[in-house]
Amino acid sequence: MSSSSPRKHLGLAALLAALSTLGPFSIDTFLPAMRAIGDSLAASPLEMQQALTVYLFCYALMMLWHGSISDAVGRRPVVLATTLLFGLASIGCALSESLGTLLLFRALQGLCGGAGLVVGRAIIRDKLDGAAAQRLMSQVTMLFSLSPAIAPVVGGWLYGAFGWHSIFVFMGLVGFALFALSWFWLEETHHAHARQPLKARYLLANYWQVGRKPDFQLLTAAVSFNFAGFFLYIPSAPVFLMQHLHLGPTQFLWLFGPAVFGIMFGAFLSGRMAGHFSQREIVSRGYWVMFVAAALNLGYNLAVSQMALPWAVLPLALYTTGMSLAAPSITLNLMDQFPSLRGTVSSLQGFCQTMMSSLVAGVLAPLAWASPLRLASVMCVLLMLGFACRMGYRLRQTGKA
């Protein structure tokens, strides 16, 4: 493991966080302009929802390969290839003149957008162990979490000033900039002696080895359901903000700002608690916070007939605090189950979580966004499912002791 200085680790955290922003930027930046894009391409709101669902499906599908390819050829080549292709796909989106063409390039964006997140987790575990790894993971989470707050604001401003095409041009510039930064500053952390062969049969065997383990299944489901409780509000944001709260396309910060503050604060707490509390204690505190937040959200929506700011969004900030407090410890626990297959573990975990997000975006959100109370109720159900998976893991550990 590396003994690099804290300053160098902070620089690495900034770069890995920036690479991870490709995913949320592709989701959040174009949300304020979805209606305008649909009007321009003669697509209904439900058809435009496919631009998010297709992206998430391809994002999840390729996550199965990002980590495994990086286990075979190294972390750096995967990052360089995907950032360059993401930039080109974004320019393709900007030049699209039909919904079909837009969906094609959105699919290509999805195939590339998750590499930074998946490979970044593996890089952290390549370099560091224990509390140091948790601190770096928390630093990445704090920096990365800025993007969901910034992205819709940037998207709304670009749309208002230059039209919807400029949003995808901006995404392209982000991709090209990250390619350049990675070319000059990202070192290889997975060296030749530790690499795994890139063979389909071998990959399938690795996925089977990882995926069939009940502890992996339970922890992955816990993280996925926890995140889904918040992610439900992301594809619902145009309806939640513009119809229920009567805000404009440049005011998405009212939702994403408090939620992102919660993510950053939870990640900060996770980093501060690392080495002072066990991972089990940190995760338990995270669930307490999430349950309080979900109860407040449901209670508020039951008590009022018309939502008002800031009360409509403050429970989301509390929820994301608990979610972010628990996530680094659960993620590191997942990685540590297979030390020689961290890229594969990261890929499979990311695939499962993103497929859950795709299901939320394509099915649950459209069914729930007509009513704020329905959104709050679905959040509670998703959290309870996540907690049940976490308790299932705890029971298994108690039985092994």
VOPAGU-2260 file (C-alpha; in pm, 1 decimal, decimal comma):
REM VOPAGU-2260
SITE   aa  ch    i         X         Y         Z
SITE  MET   A    0       0,0       0,0       0,0
SITE  SER   A    1     111,8     353,4     -70,2
SITE  SER   A    2     242,8     580,8     200,9
SITE  SER   A    3     171,5     899,8       8,2
SITE  SER   A    4     125,4    1224,6     192,6
SITE  PRO   A    5    -220,5    1348,4     299,5
SITE  ARG   A    6    -183,8    1634,2      48,8
SITE  LYS   A    7    -129,2    1386,9    -233,5
SITE  HIS   A    8    -426,2    1184,9    -111,9
SITE  LEU   A    9    -638,6    1500,5    -120,6
SITE  GLY   A   10    -532,8    1560,0    -480,3
SITE  LEU   A   11    -618,7    1200,7    -567,0
SITE  ALA   A   12    -956,4    1240,1    -393,7
SITE  ALA   A   13   -1028,7    1550,3    -602,6
SITE  LEU   A   14    -943,0    1372,2    -927,7
SITE  LEU   A   15   -1141,0    1058,4    -842,0
SITE  ALA   A   16   -1437,3    1269,7    -733,0
SITE  ALA   A   17   -1421,7    1463,2   -1060,0
SITE  LEU   A   18   -1414,6    1138,6   -1259,6
SITE  SER   A   19   -1716,1    1016,7   -1064,2
SITE  THR   A   20   -1912,2    1330,8   -1160,5
SITE  LEU   A   21   -1966,6    1206,9   -1515,5
SITE  GLY   A   22   -2252,0     987,6   -1394,6
SITE  PRO   A   23   -2456,0    1243,4   -1197,6
SITE  PHE   A   24   -2379,5    1521,2   -1446,7
SITE  SER   A   25   -2533,3    1310,1   -1722,0
SITE  ILE   A   26   -2843,7    1259,5   -1508,3
SITE  ASP   A   27   -2891,3    1596,8   -1342,1
SITE  THR   A   28   -2765,0    1860,0   -1585,8
SITE  PHE   A   29   -3036,3    1809,4   -1845,3
SITE  LEU   A   30   -3329,1    1772,0   -1601,9
SITE  PRO   A   31   -3430,9    2143,6   -1615,8
SITE  ALA   A   32   -3445,4    2125,7   -1996,3
SITE  MET   A   33   -3625,0    1790,4   -2035,9
SITE  ARG   A   34   -3953,3    1951,1   -2134,4
SITE  ALA   A   35   -3784,3    2179,6   -2387,0
SITE  ILE   A   36   -3583,7    1893,3   -2535,7
SITE  GLY   A   37   -3905,4    1693,6   -2572,6
SITE  ASP   A   38   -4075,6    1985,5   -2749,1
SITE  SER   A   39   -3777,2    2027,6   -2982,4
SITE  LEU   A   40   -3763,4    1658,7   -3073,0
SITE  ALA   A   41   -4144,0    1606,9   -3080,2
SITE  ALA   A   42   -4126,1    1365,7   -2784,9
SITE  SER   A   43   -4379,1    1330,2   -2502,2
SITE  PRO   A   44   -4272,4    1358,3   -2135,6
SITE  LEU   A   45   -4295,4     978,5   -2101,8
SITE  GLU   A   46   -4079,3     932,3   -2412,2
SITE  MET   A   47   -3825,2    1181,2   -2277,6
SITE  GLN   A   48   -3808,6     975,7   -1959,3
SITE  GLN   A   49   -3645,1     710,1   -2177,3
SITE  ALA   A   50   -3343,6     939,2   -2214,0
SITE  LEU   A   51   -3282,9     883,1   -1843,1
SITE  THR   A   52   -3385,8     517,3   -1830,7
SITE  VAL   A   53   -3172,5     417,3   -2133,3
SITE  TYR   A   54   -2874,0     598,3   -1986,3
SITE  LEU   A   55   -2911,9     424,4   -1649,6
SITE  PHE   A   56   -2958,6      81,9   -1807,7
SITE  CYS   A   57   -2639,9     113,4   -2016,3
SITE  TYR   A   58   -2458,5     268,7   -1720,3
SITE  ALA   A   59   -2546,3     -36,1   -1510,2
SITE  LEU   A   60   -2468,9    -287,7   -1786,2
SITE  MET   A   61   -2119,6    -152,1   -1847,6
SITE  MET   A   62   -2045,7    -142,0   -1477,4
SITE  LEU   A   63   -2014,0    -519,2   -1501,4
SITE  TRP   A   64   -1711,4    -466,1   -1723,9
SITE  HIS   A   65   -1535,1    -149,4   -1605,3
SITE  GLY   A   66   -1390,3    -306,9   -1293,9
SITE  SER   A   67   -1308,2    -639,6   -1454,8
SITE  ILE   A   68   -1134,9    -474,6   -1749,7
SITE  SER   A   69    -935,6    -260,2   -1506,5
SITE  ASP   A   70    -839,3    -578,5   -1315,7
SITE  ALA   A   71    -700,0    -713,0   -1644,2
SITE  VAL   A   72    -539,6    -412,6   -1819,0
SITE  GLY   A   73    -494,4    -161,8   -1534,9
SITE  ARG   A   74    -696,0     129,7   -1398,0
SITE  ARG   A   75    -546,2     410,4   -1608,0
SITE  PRO   A   76    -631,7     279,9   -1961,4
SITE  VAL   A   77    -996,6     230,0   -1863,7
SITE  VAL   A   78   -1026,8     584,9   -1729,4
SITE  LEU   A   79    -862,0     738,7   -2036,0
SITE  ALA   A   80   -1075,5     548,4   -2287,8
SITE  THR   A   81   -1406,9     613,1   -2115,5
SITE  THR   A   82   -1356,6     985,7   -2053,9
SITE  LEU   A   83   -1266,0    1040,9   -2420,6
SITE  LEU   A   84   -1565,0     840,7   -2546,9
SITE  PHE   A   85   -1795,4    1017,7   -2301,9
SITE  GLY   A   86   -1689,2    1354,2   -2444,5
SITE  LEU   A   87   -1757,7    1236,6   -2800,9
SITE  ALA   A   88   -2097,8    1089,5   -2703,6
SITE  SER   A   89   -2197,9    1417,0   -2539,5
SITE  ILE   A   90   -2124,1    1609,8   -2858,4
SITE  GLY   A   91   -2338,0    1353,3   -3040,2
SITE  CYS   A   92   -2625,4    1429,8   -2802,4
SITE  ALA   A   93   -2588,7    1800,5   -2872,0
SITE  LEU   A   94   -2613,8    1739,7   -3248,5
SITE  SER   A   95   -2915,1    1504,9   -3224,2
SITE  GLU   A   96   -3219,4    1598,3   -3431,5
SITE  SER   A   97   -3448,8    1311,5   -3328,9
SITE  LEU   A   98   -3531,7    1120,8   -3012,8
SITE  GLY   A   99   -3382,3     801,5   -3157,0
SITE  THR   A  100   -3046,1     967,3   -3220,4
SITE  LEU   A  101   -3047,8    1124,9   -2874,9
SITE  LEU   A  102   -3120,1     787,8   -2713,3
SITE  LEU   A  103   -2834,3     627,5   -2909,4
SITE  PHE   A  104   -2579,4     878,3   -2782,5
SITE  ARG   A  105   -2730,1     874,1   -2433,0
SITE  ALA   A  106   -2670,1     498,0   -2437,2
SITE  LEU   A  107   -2305,3     559,0   -2529,4
SITE  GLN   A  108   -2279,9     812,7   -2248,5
SITE  GLY   A  109   -2414,9     548,6   -2011,1
SITE  LEU   A  110   -2162,9     289,8   -2126,9
SITE  CYS   A  111   -1880,7     530,0   -2032,9
SITE  GLY   A  112   -2020,6     731,6   -1743,6
SITE  GLY   A  113   -1969,2     481,5   -1461,4
SITE  ALA   A  114   -1601,3     400,5   -1513,9
SITE  GLY   A  115   -1469,5     677,7   -1289,8
SITE  LEU   A  116   -1686,7     567,4    -998,3
SITE  VAL   A  117   -1612,1     194,9   -1030,1
SITE  VAL   A  118   -1241,2     222,2   -1105,0
SITE  GLY   A  119   -1199,8     499,1    -846,7
SITE  ARG   A  120   -1317,2     270,4    -566,2
SITE  ALA   A  121   -1068,0       6,2    -677,1
SITE  ILE   A  122    -787,0     265,7    -688,8
SITE  ILE   A  123    -859,3     365,4    -328,4
SITE  ARG   A  124    -833,6       4,9    -211,3
SITE  ASP   A  125    -519,8     -46,6    -424,3
SITE  LYS   A  126    -346,8     233,3    -234,4
SITE  LEU   A  127    -482,8     227,9     120,5
SITE  ASP   A  128    -615,5       5,8     399,2
SITE  GLY   A  129    -842,5      42,3     701,3
SITE  ALA   A  130    -927,3     383,8     841,5
SITE  ALA   A  131    -706,9     559,1     582,8
SITE  ALA   A  132    -910,4     400,4     302,2
SITE  GLN   A  133   -1235,3     503,0     471,5
SITE  ARG   A  134   -1111,7     861,8     509,2
SITE  LEU   A  135   -1015,8     880,6     141,6
SITE  MET   A  136   -1348,2     722,4      41,5
SITE  SER   A  137   -1525,3     985,5     251,9
SITE  GLN   A  138   -1321,0    1267,5      93,8
SITE  VAL   A  139   -1416,8    1142,2    -252,2
SITE  THR   A  140   -1783,2    1124,2    -145,2
SITE  MET   A  141   -1777,2    1480,0     -10,3
SITE  LEU   A  142   -1621,1    1623,5    -325,8
SITE  PHE   A  143   -1825,3    1405,3    -559,5
SITE  SER   A  144   -2148,2    1501,9    -383,8
SITE  LEU   A  145   -2111,2    1861,7    -497,2
SITE  SER   A  146   -2196,6    1761,7    -853,9
SITE  PRO   A  147   -2568,2    1681,4    -800,8
SITE  ALA   A  148   -2614,2    2029,8    -653,8
SITE  ILE   A  149   -2413,1    2207,2    -920,3
SITE  ALA   A  150   -2533,6    2008,1   -1222,9
SITE  PRO   A  151   -2902,9    2114,3   -1237,4
SITE  VAL   A  152   -2809,0    2475,3   -1161,5
SITE  VAL   A  153   -2554,7    2473,6   -1442,7
SITE  GLY   A  154   -2805,0    2299,9   -1668,2
SITE  GLY   A  155   -3077,0    2553,8   -1593,0
SITE  TRP   A  156   -2839,9    2844,5   -1654,8
SITE  LEU   A  157   -2706,2    2699,8   -1981,1
SITE  TYR   A  158   -3056,5    2622,6   -2103,1
SITE  GLY   A  159   -3177,6    2973,5   -2022,3
SITE  ALA   A  160   -2876,8    3142,3   -2181,8
SITE  PHE   A  161   -2790,4    2924,5   -2482,4
SITE  GLY   A  162   -3059,4    2657,9   -2528,3
SITE  TRP   A  163   -3063,6    2287,9   -2449,7
SITE  HIS   A  164   -2788,2    2192,6   -2696,7
SITE  SER   A  165   -2534,3    2380,7   -2485,0
SITE  ILE   A  166   -2595,9    2141,9   -2192,4
SITE  PHE   A  167   -2454,5    1849,6   -2386,6
SITE  VAL   A  168   -2169,1    2059,5   -2523,2
SITE  PHE   A  169   -2080,0    2135,6   -2162,4
SITE  MET   A  170   -2087,8    1762,8   -2076,8
SITE  GLY   A  171   -1851,9    1702,6   -2367,4
SITE  LEU   A  172   -1607,8    1963,0   -2240,4
SITE  VAL   A  173   -1616,3    1801,3   -1895,4
SITE  GLY   A  174   -1532,4    1463,8   -2049,5
SITE  PHE   A  175   -1242,1    1603,0   -2253,5
SITE  ALA   A  176   -1106,8    1797,1   -1954,9
SITE  LEU   A  177   -1108,3    1484,7   -1736,7
SITE  PHE   A  178    -931,4    1291,7   -2011,6
SITE  ALA   A  179    -653,7    1552,9   -2011,9
SITE  LEU   A  180    -626,7    1562,3   -1632,1
SITE  SER   A  181    -610,7    1183,8   -1609,9
SITE  TRP   A  182    -351,2    1166,0   -1886,4
SITE  PHE   A  183    -113,5    1389,7   -1694,1
SITE  TRP   A  184    -194,1    1317,2   -1326,8
SITE  LEU   A  185    -345,9     970,3   -1282,1
SITE  GLU   A  186     -85,9     706,3   -1204,3
SITE  GLU   A  187    -136,1     332,6   -1245,4
SITE  THR   A  188    -215,0     158,7    -914,1
SITE  HIS   A  189    -290,1    -195,0   -1035,8
SITE  HIS   A  190      40,5    -329,0   -1161,6
SITE  ALA   A  191     102,5    -615,1   -1401,3
SITE  HIS   A  192     186,2    -880,4   -1139,6
SITE  ALA   A  193    -158,6    -842,0    -976,1
SITE  ARG   A  194    -371,3    -842,8   -1290,4
SITE  GLN   A  195    -635,6   -1099,4   -1381,4
SITE  PRO   A  196    -681,4   -1240,7   -1734,5
SITE  LEU   A  197    -958,9   -1081,5   -1941,4
SITE  LYS   A  198   -1144,9   -1391,1   -2056,7
SITE  ALA   A  199   -1523,7   -1425,6   -2069,4
SITE  ARG   A  200   -1519,6   -1762,1   -1894,6
SITE  TYR   A  201   -1289,7   -1628,8   -1624,7
SITE  LEU   A  202   -1503,2   -1315,3   -1579,4
SITE  LEU   A  203   -1821,1   -1519,5   -1547,1
SITE  ALA   A  204   -1650,5   -1737,6   -1288,1
SITE  ASN   A  205   -1545,8   -1426,4   -1094,8
SITE  TYR   A  206   -1896,0   -1280,5   -1106,1
SITE  TRP   A  207   -2039,4   -1611,7    -990,4
SITE  GLN   A  208   -1784,1   -1631,1    -709,9
SITE  VAL   A  209   -1876,9   -1280,9    -592,1
SITE  GLY   A  210   -2248,2   -1270,3    -671,0
SITE  ARG   A  211   -2344,1   -1600,3    -508,2
SITE  LYS   A  212   -2210,5   -1495,7    -167,4
SITE  PRO   A  213   -2508,8   -1408,0      58,2
SITE  ASP   A  214   -2311,7   -1141,9     246,2
SITE  PHE   A  215   -2241,7    -962,4     -82,0
SITE  GLN   A  216   -2605,5    -990,1    -186,8
SITE  LEU   A  217   -2736,3    -849,9     141,4
SITE  LEU   A  218   -2489,4    -560,4     166,0
SITE  THR   A  219   -2537,8    -466,0    -198,7
SITE  ALA   A  220   -2915,6    -472,2    -158,5
SITE  ALA   A  221   -2888,7    -260,3     156,2
SITE  VAL   A  222   -2683,4      10,8     -18,2
SITE  SER   A  223   -2909,8      -0,8    -325,3
SITE  PHE   A  224   -3235,2      35,2    -132,4
SITE  ASN   A  225   -3090,7     309,2      89,5
SITE  PHE   A  226   -2983,7     509,9    -214,7
SITE  ALA   A  227   -3310,9     442,0    -396,8
SITE  GLY   A  228   -3498,7     613,2    -113,4
SITE  PHE   A  229   -3328,7     937,2    -211,3
SITE  PHE   A  230   -3284,6     871,7    -584,1
SITE  LEU   A  231   -3662,6     847,3    -616,5
SITE  TYR   A  232   -3669,2    1227,9    -596,5
SITE  ILE   A  233   -3413,5    1280,8    -877,0
SITE  PRO   A  234   -3621,2    1162,7   -1179,0
SITE  SER   A  235   -3923,7    1311,7   -1000,0
SITE  ALA   A  236   -3752,1    1651,0    -961,8
SITE  PRO   A  237   -3919,3    1830,3   -1257,1
SITE  VAL   A  238   -4266,0    1734,0   -1127,4
SITE  PHE   A  239   -4182,5    1769,7    -757,6
SITE  LEU   A  240   -4031,6    2116,5    -796,4
SITE  MET   A  241   -4218,5    2269,6   -1089,3
SITE  GLN   A  242   -4568,4    2132,4   -1026,8
SITE  HIS   A  243   -4589,9    2069,2    -651,8
SITE  LEU   A  244   -4364,2    2353,9    -532,6
SITE  HIS   A  245   -4429,5    2586,9    -830,7
SITE  LEU   A  246   -4060,2    2661,6    -894,0
SITE  GLY   A  247   -3888,4    2743,0   -1222,9
SITE  PRO   A  248   -3625,0    2551,7   -1424,5
SITE  THR   A  249   -3345,5    2760,1   -1268,4
SITE  GLN   A  250   -3450,9    2678,7    -909,1
SITE  PHE   A  251   -3358,2    2309,9    -889,1
SITE  LEU   A  252   -3102,5    2399,6    -623,0
SITE  TRP   A  253   -3389,7    2402,8    -370,9
SITE  LEU   A  254   -3398,7    2023,4    -394,0
SITE  PHE   A  255   -3041,2    1934,0    -476,5
SITE  GLY   A  256   -2870,8    2186,8    -248,8
SITE  PRO   A  257   -3002,1    2054,2      87,3
SITE  ALA   A  258   -2971,7    1692,8     -29,0
SITE  VAL   A  259   -2610,3    1739,8    -134,4
SITE  PHE   A  260   -2528,0    1922,4     187,7
SITE  GLY   A  261   -2656,0    1614,8     369,5
SITE  ILE   A  262   -2436,5    1386,0     157,5
SITE  MET   A  263   -2130,2    1599,8     227,1
SITE  PHE   A  264   -2203,2    1625,2     597,8
SITE  GLY   A  265   -2263,7    1251,2     628,3
SITE  ALA   A  266   -1937,4    1177,0     444,5
SITE  PHE   A  267   -1756,7    1423,5     671,7
SITE  LEU   A  268   -1895,3    1249,2     979,6
SITE  SER   A  269   -1796,8     910,7     837,7
SITE  GLY   A  270   -1439,5    1027,8     788,4
SITE  ARG   A  271   -1421,8    1179,7    1136,6
SITE  MET   A  272   -1561,7     865,9    1298,3
SITE  ALA   A  273   -1324,1     632,0    1112,8
SITE  GLY   A  274   -1080,7     478,8    1357,8
SITE  HIS   A  275   -1289,0     593,1    1658,5
SITE  PHE   A  276   -1599,1     379,9    1600,2
SITE  SER   A  277   -1638,1      40,0    1440,0
SITE  GLN   A  278   -1792,9      12,9    1094,3
SITE  ARG   A  279   -2097,2    -154,7    1251,2
SITE  GLU   A  280   -2150,6     138,0    1489,6
SITE  ILE   A  281   -2116,5     393,4    1208,8
SITE  VAL   A  282   -2368,4     210,9     989,3
SITE  SER   A  283   -2614,7     178,3    1278,1
SITE  ARG   A  284   -2602,7     552,9    1341,3
SITE  GLY   A  285   -2659,1     613,9     973,3
SITE  TYR   A  286   -2977,6     406,8     978,0
SITE  TRP   A  287   -3108,7     589,4    1283,7
SITE  VAL   A  288   -3069,0     920,1    1098,9
SITE  MET   A  289   -3238,2     785,8     784,8
SITE  PHE   A  290   -3536,5     651,0     980,0
SITE  VAL   A  291   -3587,8     982,2    1158,1
SITE  ALA   A  292   -3569,5    1165,6     826,3
SITE  ALA   A  293   -3815,0     933,1     651,3
SITE  ALA   A  294   -4060,0     962,4     942,7
SITE  LEU   A  295   -4038,8    1342,9     935,2
SITE  ASN   A  296   -4091,9    1345,7     559,2
SITE  LEU   A  297   -4397,1    1122,8     583,0
SITE  GLY   A  298   -4538,2    1310,3     882,8
SITE  TYR   A  299   -4502,1    1649,1     712,6
SITE  ASN   A  300   -4680,9    1531,4     399,6
SITE  LEU   A  301   -4961,8    1383,8     608,1
SITE  ALA   A  302   -4999,9    1705,3     808,6
SITE  VAL   A  303   -5020,2    1962,0     526,5
SITE  SER   A  304   -5230,4    1993,8     214,3
SITE  GLN   A  305   -4981,9    2216,7      31,5
SITE  MET   A  306   -4606,1    2179,9      72,0
SITE  ALA   A  307   -4387,9    2482,0     136,6
SITE  LEU   A  308   -4016,6    2555,3     139,0
SITE  PRO   A  309   -3793,3    2479,2     316,9
SITE  TRP   A  310   -3991,8    2212,0     506,8
SITE  ALA   A  311   -4058,4    2007,4     194,2
SITE  VAL   A  312   -3687,1    1946,3     134,9
SITE  LEU   A  313   -3523,0    1951,2     478,5
SITE  PRO   A  314   -3608,5    1584,9     555,0
SITE  LEU   A  315   -3424,4    1490,0     235,4
SITE  ALA   A  316   -3112,0    1662,3     366,2
SITE  LEU   A  317   -3134,9    1461,1     687,3
SITE  TYR   A  318   -3195,1    1139,3     494,2
SITE  THR   A  319   -2889,9    1187,8     272,5
SITE  THR   A  320   -2681,3    1261,9     583,8
SITE  GLY   A  321   -2760,8     918,3     723,2
SITE  MET   A  322   -2725,0     754,1     381,6
SITE  SER   A  323   -2380,1     903,8     330,5
SITE  LEU   A  324   -2274,7     823,0     685,3
SITE  ALA   A  325   -2344,9     453,2     634,7
SITE  ALA   A  326   -2238,9     405,1     270,7
SITE  PRO   A  327   -1853,9     421,8     295,0
SITE  SER   A  328   -1837,7     155,7     566,9
SITE  ILE   A  329   -2073,1     -78,8     380,1
SITE  THR   A  330   -1883,7     -25,9      53,2
SITE  LEU   A  331   -1544,5     -97,9     210,8
SITE  ASN   A  332   -1687,9    -410,5     372,6
SITE  LEU   A  333   -1798,0    -526,7      27,9
SITE  MET   A  334   -1450,9    -462,7    -118,1
SITE  ASP   A  335   -1273,8    -649,5     159,9
SITE  GLN   A  336   -1461,4    -972,4      95,6
SITE  PHE   A  337   -1257,1   -1033,0    -222,3
SITE  PRO   A  338    -918,0    -853,2    -199,0
SITE  SER   A  339    -795,9    -987,1    -536,8
SITE  LEU   A  340   -1120,3    -897,7    -718,6
SITE  ARG   A  341   -1193,1    -545,6    -597,5
SITE  GLY   A  342   -1265,5    -420,5    -947,8
SITE  THR   A  343   -1510,0    -704,7   -1006,7
SITE  VAL   A  344   -1679,5    -644,9    -670,1
SITE  SER   A  345   -1707,3    -273,0    -742,8
SITE  SER   A  346   -1851,8    -345,9   -1087,4
SITE  LEU   A  347   -2110,9    -593,3    -964,9
SITE  GLN   A  348   -2215,4    -373,5    -673,4
SITE  GLY   A  349   -2241,9     -72,2    -904,6
SITE  PHE   A  350   -2442,8    -275,1   -1156,2
SITE  CYS   A  351   -2694,3    -384,9    -894,5
SITE  GLN   A  352   -2731,6     -35,0    -749,8
SITE  THR   A  353   -2773,3     128,3   -1089,2
SITE  MET   A  354   -3023,4    -132,5   -1208,4
SITE  MET   A  355   -3222,2     -47,6    -896,9
SITE  SER   A  356   -3196,3     321,9    -988,7
SITE  SER   A  357   -3308,0     242,3   -1343,2
SITE  LEU   A  358   -3612,4      60,3   -1204,7
SITE  VAL   A  359   -3686,8     356,9    -979,6
SITE  ALA   A  360   -3653,9     604,8   -1268,5
SITE  GLY   A  361   -3855,4     400,4   -1516,3
SITE  VAL   A  362   -4128,0     254,4   -1293,8
SITE  LEU   A  363   -4149,5     377,9    -934,1
SITE  ALA   A  364   -4093,0     751,1    -994,7
SITE  PRO   A  365   -4363,6     786,9   -1265,6
SITE  LEU   A  366   -4607,1     601,2   -1039,3
SITE  ALA   A  367   -4525,9     813,2    -733,5
SITE  TRP   A  368   -4446,8    1165,6    -852,0
SITE  ALA   A  369   -4811,0    1272,4    -891,2
SITE  SER   A  370   -4836,6    1297,1    -510,7
SITE  PRO   A  371   -4573,5    1419,2    -262,3
SITE  LEU   A  372   -4729,1    1190,0      -0,5
SITE  ARG   A  373   -4683,3     895,1    -233,0
SITE  LEU   A  374   -4317,9     987,9    -282,2
SITE  ALA   A  375   -4265,1    1002,7      94,4
SITE  SER   A  376   -4438,8     666,2     141,0
SITE  VAL   A  377   -4227,3     493,9    -124,4
SITE  MET   A  378   -3913,8     638,4      39,2
SITE  CYS   A  379   -4014,7     473,0     368,0
SITE  VAL   A  380   -4073,7     137,0     199,6
SITE  LEU   A  381   -3735,6     145,5      23,8
SITE  LEU   A  382   -3556,9     234,6     347,6
SITE  MET   A  383   -3726,0     -48,9     535,7
SITE  LEU   A  384   -3616,3    -292,9     265,1
SITE  GLY   A  385   -3259,3    -165,8     297,4
SITE  PHE   A  386   -3270,2    -202,3     673,7
SITE  ALA   A  387   -3407,6    -556,1     644,0
SITE  CYS   A  388   -3112,5    -650,9     422,3
SITE  ARG   A  389   -2870,1    -492,8     666,4
SITE  MET   A  390   -3025,3    -688,4     954,9
SITE  GLY   A  391   -3005,4   -1005,9     752,1
SITE  TYR   A  392   -2631,0    -948,7     714,6
SITE  ARG   A  393   -2597,0    -879,1    1087,5
SITE  LEU   A  394   -2779,5   -1203,4    1173,7
SITE  ARG   A  395   -2548,3   -1399,0     945,3
SITE  GLN   A  396   -2242,2   -1249,4    1115,4
SITE  THR   A  397   -2384,1   -1334,1    1458,8
SITE  GLY   A  398   -2442,9   -1691,9    1345,5
SITE  LYS   A  399   -2083,3   -1723,8    1226,5
SITE  ALA   A  400   -1938,2   -1593,5    1553,9
